[in-house]
Every structure is written in C-alpha cells, then in structure tokens.
Amino acid sequence: MTLSTGSARRRLYIAAGSFVLAVILWYMVFVLPYGKFWIKMAIATPILAAISLWQIKPRWADITAIRIRHVVIGVGSAIFLYGVFYVGKIILAWILPGSNHMIASVYSTGQGIPMWIIALLLLFLTSPAEELYWRRFIQQTIGERWGRFPAFLITVGLYTLVHVVTLNPALIMAAFVAGFVWGLIYYYEQSIIPTVISHALWATTIFVLLPVL
C-alpha cells in the first residue's frame, strides 16, 4: 500500500517521537537500578512493538508468508552472529582492557530471574517485539521516505545510538554488529520473519544456553 505524502510524513514524525521514547525506555531498563532487568525489557519492548502495530497494521499475509529460506537465513545468521561474538570477545580482550568486566556486567542483569523464564521472554516476547519496532516500523518507515538502503544505514545507526545510554562500549559494539546483520537481512528479504528467528535464537543462545563469558 502506497501512503500519501501527508500520511508518510506523519508516520515519519511518529517514528522520530518513538525513537525518543526508545531512548528513555532503554535508559530506564539498562541504567536505572530499580526493578529486574528482564522484567523491564518485557515491559519496554512490547510498548515499542505496539507503536509498530498501531502504525503498520498486521496482515494475515505477514504471518503466512514464512518461507523455507527465511528459516535457513534466520538460523544461519544466528549461528554466524554467535560465532562473531565468540571470536569478538577474544579479540576485544586484547584491544580493550576491562572488556571482560563490561561483558560480565551485561550478564549480571539476569540475576534473580530463572533462566527458563529469560529464555521464554527472549524467544517469544522481547526479540520479536524489537524486530517489530526496529525493522518493521523504523526501517520500513524511513525506507518509504528515503529509500531502502539509506533506511538500512540509518536504522543501524539508531539501533546503535539507543544503546549509548548504557555507556558500555562492549554492548554498544554488540548492538552495531547485530543491528547491521538484522538490518541487512530485512533490506534483502523485506520480512521480519528471518530477523525474528535470528534475533530470538541468537539472544537465547548467548544469554541462556551458551553465554560468552
């Protein structure tokens, strides 16, 4: 569906406002010491996903459009990302003293929550919600205005920028790498199905099943 100029501009304004909200939410989740990290993520990400669903109404075709290649791309990119982060952790230890502490601080956020609950949240809530917002809403909305490739680059930048509030260089670099891969997949596939699969499997593996510590 092609939007009118006015509707496209209005959606772009809403996207810009929602990004400010995302920065505030990420600050509350990652920086403020109140509450459990994963519980806060389970609240923050659906808020952003709701904005996406409000602005871009879901269609039955979006659900039934899964293809075998989407599964292959999703699983393959999740494995690729895990390998990149595993090797990156080793390299980072050489070039950035104290990086092990930065990485450990990310994992410490899960204290007090059973691992099986974290896994369920990552698989079925936070990862899909993030992809609904960053790829299906932000990247698509920017793409409708300025083209798909600029939208890919801008969305990678915004996804990285929102993590700057953590002041954790390791986490910021991780956001850039993961956001680049998921944004590139969406650029080529124009579907969040492979990015949701990738995000969910990668996050569950790296945070629950095989942590990179």
C-alpha positions as CSV (number, residue, x, y, z in Angstrom):
1,M,0.0,0.0,0.0
2,T,1.4,3.4,-1.0
3,L,1.0,6.1,1.6
4,S,0.0,9.7,0.7
5,T,2.7,12.3,1.3
6,G,0.9,13.6,4.4
7,S,0.5,10.1,5.8
8,A,4.1,9.2,5.1
9,R,5.3,12.4,6.8
10,R,3.0,11.8,9.8
11,R,4.4,8.3,10.2
12,L,7.9,9.6,10.0
13,Y,7.2,12.1,12.8
14,I,5.7,9.3,14.9
15,A,8.8,7.2,14.2
16,A,11.1,10.1,15.4
17,G,9.0,10.6,18.5
18,S,9.0,6.9,19.2
19,F,12.8,6.8,19.0
20,V,13.0,9.4,21.7
21,L,10.7,7.1,23.8
22,A,13.0,4.2,23.0
23,V,16.0,6.1,24.4
24,I,14.0,6.9,27.6
25,L,12.9,3.3,27.9
26,W,16.4,1.9,27.3
27,Y,17.8,4.3,30.0
28,M,15.2,3.0,32.4
29,V,15.9,-0.6,31.5
30,F,19.7,-0.5,31.4
31,V,20.7,2.3,33.7
32,L,18.2,2.9,36.4
33,P,18.8,0.4,39.2
34,Y,15.2,-0.2,40.1
35,G,13.5,-3.5,39.2
36,K,14.6,-6.6,37.4
37,F,16.3,-6.1,34.0
38,W,14.4,-8.8,32.1
39,I,11.1,-7.8,33.5
40,K,11.7,-4.2,32.5
41,M,12.7,-5.4,29.0
42,A,9.5,-7.4,28.9
43,I,7.5,-4.2,29.5
44,A,9.6,-1.8,27.4
45,T,9.8,-3.8,24.1
46,P,6.0,-4.5,23.8
47,I,5.4,-0.8,24.1
48,L,7.6,-0.2,21.1
49,A,6.1,-3.1,19.3
50,A,2.6,-1.7,19.9
51,I,3.6,1.5,18.2
52,S,4.7,-0.5,15.2
53,L,1.4,-2.5,15.1
54,W,-0.5,0.8,15.5
55,Q,1.2,2.4,12.6
56,I,1.5,-0.6,10.3
57,K,-1.5,-2.8,10.7
58,P,-0.7,-6.6,10.8
59,R,-1.9,-8.6,7.9
60,W,-2.6,-12.3,7.7
61,A,-0.2,-12.5,4.8
62,D,2.6,-11.3,7.1
63,I,2.0,-14.4,9.3
64,T,1.6,-16.9,6.5
65,A,4.5,-15.5,4.3
66,I,7.1,-17.7,6.0
67,R,9.4,-19.4,3.6
68,I,12.0,-22.2,4.0
69,R,14.7,-19.7,3.1
70,H,13.5,-17.5,6.0
71,V,14.2,-20.3,8.4
72,V,17.6,-21.0,6.8
73,I,18.6,-17.4,6.9
74,G,17.3,-16.9,10.4
75,V,19.1,-20.0,11.9
76,G,22.2,-19.4,9.8
77,S,22.6,-15.8,10.7
78,A,22.0,-16.6,14.4
79,I,24.9,-19.1,14.3
80,F,27.0,-16.6,12.4
81,L,26.3,-13.9,14.9
82,Y,27.2,-16.2,17.8
83,G,30.5,-17.1,16.2
84,V,31.3,-13.4,15.6
85,F,30.6,-12.6,19.2
86,Y,32.6,-15.6,20.5
87,V,35.6,-14.5,18.4
88,G,34.9,-10.9,19.1
89,K,35.1,-11.5,22.8
90,I,38.6,-12.9,22.5
91,I,39.8,-10.0,20.2
92,L,38.1,-7.4,22.5
93,A,40.0,-8.7,25.5
94,W,43.3,-7.9,23.6
95,I,42.4,-4.4,22.4
96,L,40.1,-3.2,25.2
97,P,41.3,-3.9,28.7
98,G,38.5,-4.4,31.1
99,S,36.1,-5.6,28.3
100,N,35.5,-8.9,30.3
101,H,34.0,-6.8,33.1
102,M,31.9,-4.9,30.6
103,I,30.5,-8.2,29.2
104,A,30.0,-9.7,32.6
105,S,28.0,-6.6,33.6
106,V,25.6,-7.4,30.8
107,Y,25.0,-11.0,32.1
108,S,24.7,-9.8,35.7
109,T,21.4,-8.1,34.7
110,G,19.8,-11.5,34.7
111,Q,20.3,-12.2,38.4
112,G,17.2,-13.1,40.3
113,I,15.3,-14.4,37.3
114,P,15.1,-18.2,36.5
115,M,16.9,-18.9,33.2
116,W,14.0,-20.7,31.7
117,I,11.9,-17.6,32.1
118,I,14.6,-15.5,30.5
119,A,14.7,-18.0,27.6
120,L,10.9,-17.8,27.1
121,L,11.0,-14.0,27.2
122,L,13.8,-13.8,24.6
123,L,12.2,-16.4,22.3
124,F,8.6,-15.2,22.3
125,L,8.4,-11.6,23.6
126,T,11.5,-9.3,23.6
127,S,13.2,-10.4,20.4
128,P,10.0,-10.4,18.3
129,A,9.0,-7.1,19.8
130,E,12.3,-5.5,19.0
131,E,12.2,-6.7,15.4
132,L,8.6,-5.4,15.0
133,Y,9.8,-2.0,16.1
134,W,13.3,-1.6,14.6
135,R,12.9,-3.4,11.3
136,R,9.2,-3.5,10.5
137,F,8.4,0.1,11.7
138,I,11.6,2.2,11.9
139,Q,13.5,0.7,8.9
140,Q,10.4,0.4,6.8
141,T,9.1,3.9,7.6
142,I,12.5,5.5,6.8
143,G,12.6,3.4,3.6
144,E,9.3,4.7,2.4
145,R,10.6,8.2,2.7
146,W,14.3,8.0,1.6
147,G,14.8,4.5,0.1
148,R,15.6,1.1,1.4
149,F,19.4,1.4,1.5
150,P,19.5,4.7,3.4
151,A,16.9,3.3,5.7
152,F,19.2,0.3,6.4
153,L,22.1,2.5,7.3
154,I,20.0,5.0,9.4
155,T,18.3,2.2,11.3
156,V,21.7,0.5,12.1
157,G,22.8,3.9,13.4
158,L,19.7,4.5,15.5
159,Y,19.8,0.9,17.0
160,T,23.4,1.5,18.0
161,L,22.7,5.0,19.3
162,V,19.9,3.9,21.6
163,H,22.4,1.6,23.4
164,V,24.8,4.5,24.0
165,V,22.8,5.3,27.2
166,T,24.4,2.2,28.7
167,L,27.9,3.7,28.5
168,N,29.1,0.1,27.9
169,P,31.4,0.0,24.9
170,A,31.1,-3.7,24.5
171,L,27.3,-3.5,24.5
172,I,27.3,-0.6,22.0
173,M,29.6,-2.5,19.6
174,A,27.4,-5.6,20.0
175,A,24.3,-3.6,19.1
176,F,26.0,-2.2,16.0
177,V,27.1,-5.7,14.8
178,A,23.8,-7.4,15.5
179,G,21.8,-4.4,14.2
180,F,23.8,-4.4,11.0
181,V,23.1,-8.1,10.3
182,W,19.4,-7.9,11.1
183,G,19.1,-4.7,9.1
184,L,20.8,-6.2,6.1
185,I,18.5,-9.3,6.2
186,Y,15.5,-7.0,6.3
187,Y,16.9,-4.9,3.5
188,Y,17.1,-8.0,1.2
189,E,14.1,-10.0,2.4
190,Q,11.7,-7.2,3.3
191,S,10.3,-9.6,6.0
192,I,10.9,-9.7,9.8
193,I,10.3,-13.5,9.9
194,P,14.1,-14.3,9.3
195,T,15.2,-11.4,11.6
196,V,12.8,-12.6,14.4
197,I,14.1,-16.1,14.1
198,S,17.7,-14.9,14.1
199,H,17.3,-12.4,17.0
200,A,15.4,-14.9,19.1
201,L,17.8,-17.8,18.6
202,W,20.9,-15.7,18.9
203,A,19.7,-14.0,22.1
204,T,18.6,-17.2,23.8
205,T,21.9,-18.9,22.9
206,I,24.1,-16.1,24.0
207,F,22.2,-15.2,27.2
208,V,21.0,-18.6,28.4
209,L,22.3,-21.6,26.6
210,L,26.0,-20.8,25.8
211,P,26.9,-17.4,27.4
212,V,30.0,-15.8,26.0
213,L,31.9,-15.1,29.2
